Amino acid sequence: MNESIQKLKDWIQESDNIVFFGGAGVSTESGIPDFRSVDGLYNQKWDYPPETILSHSFFNRYPDEYYRFHREKLVIEGVKPNRAHIRLAELEEEGKLRAVITQNIDGLHQAAGSKNVLELHGSILRAYCSRCGRKYPADMMNYGTDVPKCSCGGVIRPDIVLYEEPLNDGIMTSAIQYIRNADILIIGGTSLNVYPAAGLINYYNGNKLVLVNLSETPYDRYANLVIHEKIGEVFGQI
Ligand code: CNA
């Protein structure tokens, strides 16, 4: 184990007020591509960039094209939590971790057993009618070739926050509270490029800000500990 990982392990051992804030990089070792890595969704061929397809106006205008992308890129069969998800769930169980705040929409933290998960961007495992709000199982969206419709005629949509849509106020307020009061804030697998989520880092008051990310982030210089390694491999050692 290298010195940085040993330091993180020591800090974790001494604390019962850890908060984790993560992004797509947490799930790449489970086989879900992120946005900005070399093999991420931004670098794969598609007619429009992902942030266009995943926007409110695009969804309303071209729901058929949205669903083609959704079924091909967002629905990945058989994915399982990796060591990062599993260790985070264990740390919560051990009474050390207070909350997982995630930008991910894949539900893998809950699949690993985490209970207090704040999903800033929602989840593709839930669906509802964009007209009447009726809830539907996610399977309604994931298969077939048609745009899924509610009995009221409205288009069924995933319960995710599309670009151009606001984040849920209650979840943001709660995330801010956890981060403000955290002893250790571990940020992992996020390029810290997507706002307002990335701005959450500014609410941290402590002196144990840890960044675990493969590539550099704009916040590396503010962190007390930076680890540029795969997060699953790091969490497998702590
Ligand atoms: P991003 O901008 O794609 O950044 C991911 C970051 O993770 C990059 O800086 C990578 O270097 C880093 N990374 C990749 N693999 C690893 C690894 N194994 N260990 C450590 N670091 C790694 O993604 P962000 O989450 O920052 O951007 C926010 C978007 C991406 C949110 O709106 C998400 O909903 C959206 N997204 C989510 C998923 C998912 O739910 N799994 C997948 C793809 C995109």
py3Dmol code that shows the C-alpha trace and the ligand (Angstrom):
import py3Dmol

protein = """\
ATOM      1  CA  MET A   1       0.000   0.000   0.000  1.00  0.00           C
ATOM      2  CA  ASN A   2       1.416   3.399  -0.901  1.00  0.00           C
ATOM      3  CA  GLU A   3       1.767   6.278   1.553  1.00  0.00           C
ATOM      4  CA  SER A   4      -1.284   8.226   0.360  1.00  0.00           C
ATOM      5  CA  ILE A   5      -3.613   5.255   0.642  1.00  0.00           C
ATOM      6  CA  GLN A   6      -2.181   4.455   4.084  1.00  0.00           C
ATOM      7  CA  LYS A   7      -2.886   8.050   5.132  1.00  0.00           C
ATOM      8  CA  LEU A   8      -6.467   7.797   3.896  1.00  0.00           C
ATOM      9  CA  LYS A   9      -6.867   4.525   5.773  1.00  0.00           C
ATOM     10  CA  ASP A  10      -5.558   6.126   8.995  1.00  0.00           C
ATOM     11  CA  TRP A  11      -7.884   9.117   8.657  1.00  0.00           C
ATOM     12  CA  ILE A  12     -10.858   6.808   8.068  1.00  0.00           C
ATOM     13  CA  GLN A  13      -9.979   4.756  11.128  1.00  0.00           C
ATOM     14  CA  GLU A  14     -10.058   7.850  13.330  1.00  0.00           C
ATOM     15  CA  SER A  15     -13.357   9.298  12.081  1.00  0.00           C
ATOM     16  CA  ASP A  16     -17.055   8.628  12.434  1.00  0.00           C
ATOM     17  CA  ASN A  17     -18.151  11.562  10.304  1.00  0.00           C
ATOM     18  CA  ILE A  18     -17.085  10.809   6.757  1.00  0.00           C
ATOM     19  CA  VAL A  19     -19.052  11.974   3.732  1.00  0.00           C
ATOM     20  CA  PHE A  20     -18.486  10.666   0.229  1.00  0.00           C
ATOM     21  CA  PHE A  21     -19.268  12.676  -2.891  1.00  0.00           C
ATOM     22  CA  GLY A  22     -18.849  10.861  -6.193  1.00  0.00           C
ATOM     23  CA  GLY A  23     -19.499  10.682  -9.889  1.00  0.00           C
ATOM     24  CA  ALA A  24     -19.399   8.488 -12.960  1.00  0.00           C
ATOM     25  CA  GLY A  25     -15.819   7.308 -12.293  1.00  0.00           C
ATOM     26  CA  VAL A  26     -17.106   5.321  -9.304  1.00  0.00           C
ATOM     27  CA  SER A  27     -18.968   3.017 -11.696  1.00  0.00           C
ATOM     28  CA  THR A  28     -16.469   2.623 -14.562  1.00  0.00           C
ATOM     29  CA  GLU A  29     -14.923  -0.409 -12.844  1.00  0.00           C
ATOM     30  CA  SER A  30     -18.428  -1.925 -12.919  1.00  0.00           C
ATOM     31  CA  GLY A  31     -18.455  -1.513 -16.697  1.00  0.00           C
ATOM     32  CA  ILE A  32     -20.465   1.708 -17.041  1.00  0.00           C
ATOM     33  CA  PRO A  33     -18.660   4.304 -19.162  1.00  0.00           C
ATOM     34  CA  ASP A  34     -18.293   7.802 -17.718  1.00  0.00           C
ATOM     35  CA  PHE A  35     -18.608  10.973 -19.826  1.00  0.00           C
ATOM     36  CA  ARG A  36     -15.102  12.404 -20.069  1.00  0.00           C
ATOM     37  CA  SER A  37     -12.596   9.524 -20.029  1.00  0.00           C
ATOM     38  CA  VAL A  38     -11.021   8.403 -23.332  1.00  0.00           C
ATOM     39  CA  ASP A  39     -13.604   5.639 -23.743  1.00  0.00           C
ATOM     40  CA  GLY A  40     -16.327   7.744 -22.082  1.00  0.00           C
ATOM     41  CA  LEU A  41     -19.594   8.672 -23.764  1.00  0.00           C
ATOM     42  CA  TYR A  42     -18.207  12.012 -25.042  1.00  0.00           C
ATOM     43  CA  ASN A  43     -15.673  10.158 -27.119  1.00  0.00           C
ATOM     44  CA  GLN A  44     -18.058   7.597 -28.580  1.00  0.00           C
ATOM     45  CA  LYS A  45     -19.786   8.204 -31.902  1.00  0.00           C
ATOM     46  CA  TRP A  46     -23.355   9.440 -31.732  1.00  0.00           C
ATOM     47  CA  ASP A  47     -25.365  11.942 -33.766  1.00  0.00           C
ATOM     48  CA  TYR A  48     -25.438  14.481 -30.924  1.00  0.00           C
ATOM     49  CA  PRO A  49     -23.258  15.027 -27.839  1.00  0.00           C
ATOM     50  CA  PRO A  50     -24.604  13.278 -24.707  1.00  0.00           C
ATOM     51  CA  GLU A  51     -25.340  16.552 -22.933  1.00  0.00           C
ATOM     52  CA  THR A  52     -27.612  17.553 -25.844  1.00  0.00           C
ATOM     53  CA  ILE A  53     -29.476  14.248 -25.881  1.00  0.00           C
ATOM     54  CA  LEU A  54     -29.754  14.302 -22.090  1.00  0.00           C
ATOM     55  CA  SER A  55     -31.364  17.741 -22.065  1.00  0.00           C
ATOM     56  CA  HIS A  56     -34.931  18.717 -21.280  1.00  0.00           C
ATOM     57  CA  SER A  57     -35.570  20.406 -24.634  1.00  0.00           C
ATOM     58  CA  PHE A  58     -34.120  17.503 -26.642  1.00  0.00           C
ATOM     59  CA  PHE A  59     -36.180  14.972 -24.692  1.00  0.00           C
ATOM     60  CA  ASN A  60     -39.386  16.899 -25.378  1.00  0.00           C
ATOM     61  CA  ARG A  61     -38.577  17.440 -29.042  1.00  0.00           C
ATOM     62  CA  TYR A  62     -37.058  14.097 -30.035  1.00  0.00           C
ATOM     63  CA  PRO A  63     -38.187  11.503 -27.477  1.00  0.00           C
ATOM     64  CA  ASP A  64     -37.612   8.705 -30.011  1.00  0.00           C
ATOM     65  CA  GLU A  65     -33.944   9.711 -30.450  1.00  0.00           C
ATOM     66  CA  TYR A  66     -33.570  10.108 -26.680  1.00  0.00           C
ATOM     67  CA  TYR A  67     -34.867   6.558 -26.139  1.00  0.00           C
ATOM     68  CA  ARG A  68     -32.550   5.134 -28.805  1.00  0.00           C
ATOM     69  CA  PHE A  69     -29.622   6.568 -26.786  1.00  0.00           C
ATOM     70  CA  HIS A  70     -31.153   5.548 -23.445  1.00  0.00           C
ATOM     71  CA  ARG A  71     -31.569   1.912 -24.536  1.00  0.00           C
ATOM     72  CA  GLU A  72     -28.181   1.650 -26.160  1.00  0.00           C
ATOM     73  CA  LYS A  73     -25.995   3.621 -23.731  1.00  0.00           C
ATOM     74  CA  LEU A  74     -27.705   3.983 -20.371  1.00  0.00           C
ATOM     75  CA  VAL A  75     -29.218   0.549 -19.907  1.00  0.00           C
ATOM     76  CA  ILE A  76     -26.432  -1.901 -19.197  1.00  0.00           C
ATOM     77  CA  GLU A  77     -27.456  -5.433 -18.311  1.00  0.00           C
ATOM     78  CA  GLY A  78     -25.870  -7.300 -15.442  1.00  0.00           C
ATOM     79  CA  VAL A  79     -23.786  -4.489 -13.904  1.00  0.00           C
ATOM     80  CA  LYS A  80     -22.700  -5.077 -10.321  1.00  0.00           C
ATOM     81  CA  PRO A  81     -21.299  -2.825  -7.598  1.00  0.00           C
ATOM     82  CA  ASN A  82     -17.486  -2.776  -7.437  1.00  0.00           C
ATOM     83  CA  ARG A  83     -15.147  -2.512  -4.441  1.00  0.00           C
ATOM     84  CA  ALA A  84     -15.713   1.226  -4.078  1.00  0.00           C
ATOM     85  CA  HIS A  85     -19.504   0.854  -3.767  1.00  0.00           C
ATOM     86  CA  ILE A  86     -19.121  -2.126  -1.439  1.00  0.00           C
ATOM     87  CA  ARG A  87     -16.555  -0.529   0.902  1.00  0.00           C
ATOM     88  CA  LEU A  88     -18.653   2.647   1.142  1.00  0.00           C
ATOM     89  CA  ALA A  89     -21.665   0.550   2.187  1.00  0.00           C
ATOM     90  CA  GLU A  90     -19.516  -1.188   4.806  1.00  0.00           C
ATOM     91  CA  LEU A  91     -18.248   2.132   6.179  1.00  0.00           C
ATOM     92  CA  GLU A  92     -21.854   3.267   6.644  1.00  0.00           C
ATOM     93  CA  GLU A  93     -22.691  -0.018   8.370  1.00  0.00           C
ATOM     94  CA  GLU A  94     -19.646   0.471  10.659  1.00  0.00           C
ATOM     95  CA  GLY A  95     -21.034   3.875  11.685  1.00  0.00           C
ATOM     96  CA  LYS A  96     -18.211   5.836  10.066  1.00  0.00           C
ATOM     97  CA  LEU A  97     -19.815   7.176   6.895  1.00  0.00           C
ATOM     98  CA  ARG A  98     -22.800   9.525   7.194  1.00  0.00           C
ATOM     99  CA  ALA A  99     -23.875   9.858   3.560  1.00  0.00           C
ATOM    100  CA  VAL A 100     -23.076   9.049  -0.034  1.00  0.00           C
ATOM    101  CA  ILE A 101     -23.810  11.991  -2.300  1.00  0.00           C
ATOM    102  CA  THR A 102     -23.750  10.910  -5.915  1.00  0.00           C
ATOM    103  CA  GLN A 103     -24.119  12.389  -9.368  1.00  0.00           C
ATOM    104  CA  ASN A 104     -24.663   8.866 -10.699  1.00  0.00           C
ATOM    105  CA  ILE A 105     -27.992   7.620 -11.930  1.00  0.00           C
ATOM    106  CA  ASP A 106     -27.225   3.893 -11.895  1.00  0.00           C
ATOM    107  CA  GLY A 107     -28.419   2.813  -8.425  1.00  0.00           C
ATOM    108  CA  LEU A 108     -25.213   0.878  -7.716  1.00  0.00           C
ATOM    109  CA  HIS A 109     -24.633   2.378  -4.250  1.00  0.00           C
ATOM    110  CA  GLN A 110     -28.012   1.059  -3.090  1.00  0.00           C
ATOM    111  CA  ALA A 111     -27.299  -2.276  -4.796  1.00  0.00           C
ATOM    112  CA  ALA A 112     -24.147  -2.492  -2.677  1.00  0.00           C
ATOM    113  CA  GLY A 113     -26.166  -1.876   0.501  1.00  0.00           C
ATOM    114  CA  SER A 114     -25.733   1.861   1.108  1.00  0.00           C
ATOM    115  CA  LYS A 115     -28.814   3.287   2.839  1.00  0.00           C
ATOM    116  CA  ASN A 116     -28.292   7.035   2.955  1.00  0.00           C
ATOM    117  CA  VAL A 117     -27.713   7.866  -0.703  1.00  0.00           C
ATOM    118  CA  LEU A 118     -28.458  11.372  -1.966  1.00  0.00           C
ATOM    119  CA  GLU A 119     -29.007  11.084  -5.721  1.00  0.00           C
ATOM    120  CA  LEU A 120     -28.367  14.597  -7.034  1.00  0.00           C
ATOM    121  CA  HIS A 121     -29.268  13.617 -10.597  1.00  0.00           C
ATOM    122  CA  GLY A 122     -31.983  11.035  -9.917  1.00  0.00           C
ATOM    123  CA  SER A 123     -32.049   7.437 -11.088  1.00  0.00           C
ATOM    124  CA  ILE A 124     -32.721   5.562 -14.315  1.00  0.00           C
ATOM    125  CA  LEU A 125     -34.215   2.828 -12.184  1.00  0.00           C
ATOM    126  CA  ARG A 126     -37.357   4.948 -11.740  1.00  0.00           C
ATOM    127  CA  ALA A 127     -39.776   6.345 -14.319  1.00  0.00           C
ATOM    128  CA  TYR A 128     -42.841   8.563 -14.364  1.00  0.00           C
ATOM    129  CA  CYS A 129     -45.275  10.165 -16.789  1.00  0.00           C
ATOM    130  CA  SER A 130     -44.131  13.612 -17.876  1.00  0.00           C
ATOM    131  CA  ARG A 131     -47.776  14.744 -18.090  1.00  0.00           C
ATOM    132  CA  CYS A 132     -49.669  13.287 -15.091  1.00  0.00           C
ATOM    133  CA  GLY A 133     -46.759  12.175 -12.897  1.00  0.00           C
ATOM    134  CA  ARG A 134     -47.898   8.546 -12.573  1.00  0.00           C
ATOM    135  CA  LYS A 135     -45.011   6.266 -11.607  1.00  0.00           C
ATOM    136  CA  TYR A 136     -43.919   3.364 -13.816  1.00  0.00           C
ATOM    137  CA  PRO A 137     -41.383   0.546 -13.528  1.00  0.00           C
ATOM    138  CA  ALA A 138     -38.120   1.371 -15.304  1.00  0.00           C
ATOM    139  CA  ASP A 139     -38.606  -1.646 -17.578  1.00  0.00           C
ATOM    140  CA  MET A 140     -41.239   0.397 -19.424  1.00  0.00           C
ATOM    141  CA  MET A 141     -38.398   2.558 -20.779  1.00  0.00           C
ATOM    142  CA  ASN A 142     -35.667   0.051 -21.291  1.00  0.00           C
ATOM    143  CA  TYR A 143     -36.990  -2.312 -23.937  1.00  0.00           C
ATOM    144  CA  GLY A 144     -38.729  -2.134 -27.329  1.00  0.00           C
ATOM    145  CA  THR A 145     -38.360   0.530 -29.977  1.00  0.00           C
ATOM    146  CA  ASP A 146     -41.302   2.831 -29.252  1.00  0.00           C
ATOM    147  CA  VAL A 147     -41.447   5.887 -27.045  1.00  0.00           C
ATOM    148  CA  PRO A 148     -43.160   4.616 -23.847  1.00  0.00           C
ATOM    149  CA  LYS A 149     -46.515   6.265 -23.196  1.00  0.00           C
ATOM    150  CA  CYS A 150     -48.747   6.588 -20.144  1.00  0.00           C
ATOM    151  CA  SER A 151     -52.451   5.681 -20.255  1.00  0.00           C
ATOM    152  CA  CYS A 152     -53.098   9.474 -20.212  1.00  0.00           C
ATOM    153  CA  GLY A 153     -51.122   9.825 -23.456  1.00  0.00           C
ATOM    154  CA  GLY A 154     -48.108  11.550 -21.846  1.00  0.00           C
ATOM    155  CA  VAL A 155     -44.549  10.416 -22.532  1.00  0.00           C
ATOM    156  CA  ILE A 156     -42.996   8.302 -19.785  1.00  0.00           C
ATOM    157  CA  ARG A 157     -39.602   9.645 -18.751  1.00  0.00           C
ATOM    158  CA  PRO A 158     -36.762   8.552 -16.496  1.00  0.00           C
ATOM    159  CA  ASP A 159     -36.601  10.071 -13.017  1.00  0.00           C
ATOM    160  CA  ILE A 160     -33.305  11.763 -13.783  1.00  0.00           C
ATOM    161  CA  VAL A 161     -32.386  15.423 -13.805  1.00  0.00           C
ATOM    162  CA  LEU A 162     -31.883  16.308 -17.458  1.00  0.00           C
ATOM    163  CA  TYR A 163     -29.626  19.180 -18.469  1.00  0.00           C
ATOM    164  CA  GLU A 164     -31.599  22.485 -18.259  1.00  0.00           C
ATOM    165  CA  GLU A 165     -33.593  21.124 -15.307  1.00  0.00           C
ATOM    166  CA  PRO A 166     -33.065  22.240 -11.710  1.00  0.00           C
ATOM    167  CA  LEU A 167     -31.737  19.929  -9.037  1.00  0.00           C
ATOM    168  CA  ASN A 168     -34.077  18.884  -6.255  1.00  0.00           C
ATOM    169  CA  ASP A 169     -33.905  21.582  -3.540  1.00  0.00           C
ATOM    170  CA  GLY A 170     -34.369  19.201  -0.625  1.00  0.00           C
ATOM    171  CA  ILE A 171     -31.587  16.883  -1.785  1.00  0.00           C
ATOM    172  CA  MET A 172     -29.223  19.799  -2.414  1.00  0.00           C
ATOM    173  CA  THR A 173     -29.928  21.296   1.025  1.00  0.00           C
ATOM    174  CA  SER A 174     -29.330  17.970   2.695  1.00  0.00           C
ATOM    175  CA  ALA A 175     -26.099  17.406   0.709  1.00  0.00           C
ATOM    176  CA  ILE A 176     -24.841  20.845   1.777  1.00  0.00           C
ATOM    177  CA  GLN A 177     -25.594  20.053   5.428  1.00  0.00           C
ATOM    178  CA  TYR A 178     -23.691  16.765   5.336  1.00  0.00           C
ATOM    179  CA  ILE A 179     -20.693  18.339   3.608  1.00  0.00           C
ATOM    180  CA  ARG A 180     -20.652  21.393   5.903  1.00  0.00           C
ATOM    181  CA  ASN A 181     -20.534  19.187   8.988  1.00  0.00           C
ATOM    182  CA  ALA A 182     -18.223  16.491   7.653  1.00  0.00           C
ATOM    183  CA  ASP A 183     -14.940  15.712   9.326  1.00  0.00           C
ATOM    184  CA  ILE A 184     -13.566  13.979   6.204  1.00  0.00           C
ATOM    185  CA  LEU A 185     -14.911  14.658   2.714  1.00  0.00           C
ATOM    186  CA  ILE A 186     -13.861  12.043   0.154  1.00  0.00           C
ATOM    187  CA  ILE A 187     -14.548  13.042  -3.417  1.00  0.00           C
ATOM    188  CA  GLY A 188     -14.127  10.320  -5.999  1.00  0.00           C
ATOM    189  CA  GLY A 189     -14.604   9.510  -9.667  1.00  0.00           C
ATOM    190  CA  THR A 190     -15.773  12.922 -10.753  1.00  0.00           C
ATOM    191  CA  SER A 191     -14.204  15.456 -13.094  1.00  0.00           C
ATOM    192  CA  LEU A 192     -15.884  18.195 -10.999  1.00  0.00           C
ATOM    193  CA  ASN A 193     -17.019  19.860 -14.198  1.00  0.00           C
ATOM    194  CA  VAL A 194     -20.794  19.615 -13.897  1.00  0.00           C
ATOM    195  CA  TYR A 195     -22.455  22.393 -11.901  1.00  0.00           C
ATOM    196  CA  PRO A 196     -24.196  23.010  -9.562  1.00  0.00           C
ATOM    197  CA  ALA A 197     -23.148  19.590  -8.195  1.00  0.00           C
ATOM    198  CA  ALA A 198     -19.407  20.333  -8.409  1.00  0.00           C
ATOM    199  CA  GLY A 199     -19.893  23.516  -6.360  1.00  0.00           C
ATOM    200  CA  LEU A 200     -20.821  21.410  -3.316  1.00  0.00           C
ATOM    201  CA  ILE A 201     -17.124  21.026  -2.553  1.00  0.00           C
ATOM    202  CA  ASN A 202     -17.060  24.697  -1.493  1.00  0.00           C
ATOM    203  CA  TYR A 203     -19.240  23.975   1.540  1.00  0.00           C
ATOM    204  CA  TYR A 204     -16.618  21.772   3.178  1.00  0.00           C
ATOM    205  CA  ASN A 205     -15.026  23.414   6.232  1.00  0.00           C
ATOM    206  CA  GLY A 206     -12.593  20.760   7.391  1.00  0.00           C
ATOM    207  CA  ASN A 207      -8.957  19.961   6.732  1.00  0.00           C
ATOM    208  CA  LYS A 208      -9.283  16.431   5.372  1.00  0.00           C
ATOM    209  CA  LEU A 209     -10.451  16.902   1.817  1.00  0.00           C
ATOM    210  CA  VAL A 210      -9.537  13.789  -0.166  1.00  0.00           C
ATOM    211  CA  LEU A 211      -9.713  13.535  -3.974  1.00  0.00           C
ATOM    212  CA  VAL A 212      -9.549  10.077  -5.535  1.00  0.00           C
ATOM    213  CA  ASN A 213      -9.703  10.462  -9.297  1.00  0.00           C
ATOM    214  CA  LEU A 214      -7.823   8.976 -12.227  1.00  0.00           C
ATOM    215  CA  SER A 215      -7.269  12.319 -13.913  1.00  0.00           C
ATOM    216  CA  GLU A 216      -6.533  15.758 -12.474  1.00  0.00           C
ATOM    217  CA  THR A 217      -9.454  17.959 -11.446  1.00  0.00           C
ATOM    218  CA  PRO A 218      -9.742  21.748 -11.104  1.00  0.00           C
ATOM    219  CA  TYR A 219      -9.858  21.217  -7.322  1.00  0.00           C
ATOM    220  CA  ASP A 220      -6.692  19.145  -6.852  1.00  0.00           C
ATOM    221  CA  ARG A 221      -4.784  22.097  -5.431  1.00  0.00           C
ATOM    222  CA  TYR A 222      -7.384  22.643  -2.678  1.00  0.00           C
ATOM    223  CA  ALA A 223      -7.281  19.038  -1.473  1.00  0.00           C
ATOM    224  CA  ASN A 224      -5.340  17.796   1.543  1.00  0.00           C
ATOM    225  CA  LEU A 225      -4.798  14.424  -0.100  1.00  0.00           C
ATOM    226  CA  VAL A 226      -4.920  13.610  -3.815  1.00  0.00           C
ATOM    227  CA  ILE A 227      -4.839  10.058  -5.153  1.00  0.00           C
ATOM    228  CA  HIS A 228      -4.745   9.582  -8.928  1.00  0.00           C
ATOM    229  CA  GLU A 229      -5.646   5.907  -8.998  1.00  0.00           C
ATOM    230  CA  LYS A 230      -8.642   3.722  -9.728  1.00  0.00           C
ATOM    231  CA  ILE A 231     -11.142   4.217  -6.967  1.00  0.00           C
ATOM    232  CA  GLY A 232     -12.147   0.551  -6.743  1.00  0.00           C
ATOM    233  CA  GLU A 233      -8.514  -0.398  -6.261  1.00  0.00           C
ATOM    234  CA  VAL A 234      -8.029   2.316  -3.620  1.00  0.00           C
ATOM    235  CA  PHE A 235     -11.170   1.336  -1.689  1.00  0.00           C
ATOM    236  CA  GLY A 236     -10.152  -2.304  -1.889  1.00  0.00           C
ATOM    237  CA  GLN A 237      -7.196  -1.396   0.352  1.00  0.00           C
ATOM    238  CA  ILE A 238      -8.820   0.793   3.002  1.00  0.00           C
TER     239      ILE A 238
END
"""
ligand_1 = """\
44
CNA
P -17.238 12.693 -15.756
O -17.218 14.130 -16.105
O -17.345 11.683 -16.854
O -15.912 12.416 -14.914
C -15.560 11.140 -14.480
C -14.205 11.243 -13.805
O -13.935 9.982 -13.212
C -13.054 11.553 -14.771
O -12.327 12.642 -14.266
C -12.207 10.267 -14.778
O -10.815 10.525 -14.830
C -12.573 9.660 -13.453
N -12.524 8.191 -13.444
C -12.946 7.319 -14.390
N -12.800 6.052 -13.957
C -12.251 6.137 -12.717
C -11.854 5.178 -11.744
N -11.989 3.855 -11.967
N -11.363 5.621 -10.568
C -11.213 6.950 -10.324
N -11.556 7.899 -11.213
C -12.078 7.499 -12.378
O -18.407 12.352 -14.734
P -18.980 13.245 -13.525
O -19.703 12.311 -12.653
O -17.970 14.132 -12.968
O -20.027 14.158 -14.315
C -21.267 14.243 -13.886
C -22.292 13.633 -14.838
C -21.950 12.309 -15.437
C -23.488 13.352 -14.006
O -24.551 14.106 -14.490
C -23.808 11.867 -14.149
O -25.192 11.648 -14.122
C -23.230 11.495 -15.445
N -22.967 10.053 -15.673
C -23.345 9.102 -14.771
C -23.071 7.766 -15.003
C -23.526 6.741 -13.995
O -24.573 6.896 -13.377
N -22.757 5.689 -13.788
C -22.384 7.384 -16.146
C -22.008 8.399 -17.069
C -22.293 9.726 -16.803
"""
view = py3Dmol.view(width=600, height=400)
view.addModel(protein, "pdb")
view.setStyle({"model": 0}, {"cartoon": {"style": "trace"}})
view.addModel(ligand_1, "xyz")
view.setStyle({"model": 1}, {"stick": {}})
view.zoomTo()
view.show()
